[in-house]
Amino acid sequence: MDKHLNLANRLYEVFRGNITCINTWGVYLFNSDFDNEPELRNKVGIIWICALFDTLEADNKFIPQIIKEAKQEGFESLVHNGIQLQNLCKLTGELLDSFTKQ
């Protein structure tokens, strides 16, 4: 596979995972038709939180390596996109910090 495409796909996976989750399950969390379905919302909420943790983990596990490889190859747009994804990961961490164990 082309090196640029490989790195781009690895970055895209982080972004796409969040979009897929919210597109698939968001209706159950945010649509008022499901206001009387707290058990369903709790289960879907867990799926969403797990997806957020995956995003947070990506910043530590593989985004820095992708940025490094992109710099070495001279793929400046991928370096920029990787940095932007790191910003998304930081925002995700801030969102997760708003939850409590209680």
ZIBEL-V525919 format. One record per residue. N is the residue number from 0. SS is DSSP state (h for helix, s for strand, l for the rest). D_FIRST is the distance of its C-alpha to the first C-alpha in Angstrom with 2 decimals. Layout:
# ZIBEL-V525919
N/SS/D_FIRST
N/SS/D_FIRST
This chain:
# ZIBEL-V525919
0/l/0.00
1/l/3.77
2/h/6.26
3/h/8.60
4/h/7.11
5/h/6.43
6/h/9.99
7/h/11.38
8/h/10.71
9/h/12.31
10/h/15.17
11/h/15.61
12/h/16.13
13/h/19.23
14/h/20.70
15/h/20.01
16/h/21.63
17/h/24.84
18/h/24.92
19/h/24.39
20/h/27.14
21/h/29.61
22/h/29.01
23/h/29.55
24/h/32.34
25/h/33.84
26/h/36.36
27/h/38.03
28/h/38.36
29/h/39.55
30/l/41.23
31/h/44.99
32/h/45.11
33/h/43.97
34/l/46.50
35/l/48.41
36/l/45.45
37/h/45.23
38/h/43.88
39/h/40.95
40/h/40.30
41/h/40.48
42/h/37.87
43/h/35.52
44/h/36.24
45/h/35.04
46/h/31.69
47/h/31.38
48/h/32.46
49/h/29.90
50/h/27.15
51/h/28.74
52/h/28.75
53/h/25.01
54/h/24.59
55/h/27.05
56/h/25.38
57/h/21.97
58/h/23.76
59/h/24.77
60/h/21.92
61/h/18.63
62/h/19.05
63/h/20.70
64/h/17.92
65/h/15.36
66/h/18.01
67/h/18.53
68/h/14.97
69/h/14.97
70/h/18.36
71/h/17.36
72/h/14.69
73/l/17.26
74/l/15.61
75/h/19.10
76/h/18.51
77/h/16.25
78/h/19.02
79/h/21.54
80/h/19.85
81/h/19.55
82/h/23.23
83/h/24.15
84/h/22.60
85/h/24.68
86/h/27.63
87/h/26.92
88/h/26.89
89/h/30.23
90/h/31.71
91/h/30.65
92/h/32.47
93/h/35.49
94/h/35.51
95/h/35.39
96/h/38.18
97/l/40.37
98/l/40.56
99/l/43.29
100/l/43.99
101/l/47.26
